[in-house]
Amino acid sequence: MTDFALIIEDDEDLSEIFGQALAAANFSIEVIRDGAIAQQRLKEVEPTVIVLDMHLPHVSGDILLKQIREDKRLDKTNVVVATADAQMGEAVRDIADFVLIKPITFTQLRDLTSRLRQSK
């Protein structure tokens, strides 16, 4: 069974790179570029990993992160926050599994998510 990763990132280029990195780590992927759409989709799926940007249209990443943590179905989901905002990254460090400050390389994300799959 393939693990499922949800990439919630509004930057098209970054979401493409993140998607390629997670595909290389053997995840099936879905990309969402809008916080409100992500909010709805998270009610329907149970991803192994979520790569979450903090600055999203309509619903911000920090609100989504809190909702993910409050959802018992998503207890085992690893959340990797990917943000260029170091201050916001620091603010959510205690509730995210990992905080990566952009720029994030393909190799960095691929290797991290590969380790997350192996540690399940």
Secondary structure, 3 states (H helix, E strand, C coil): CCEEEEEECCCHHHHHHHHHHHHHCCEEEEEECCHHHHHHHCCCCCCCEEEECCCCCCCCHHHHHHHHHHCHHHCCCEEEEEECCHHHHHHCCCCCCEEEECCCCHHHHHHHHHHHHHCC
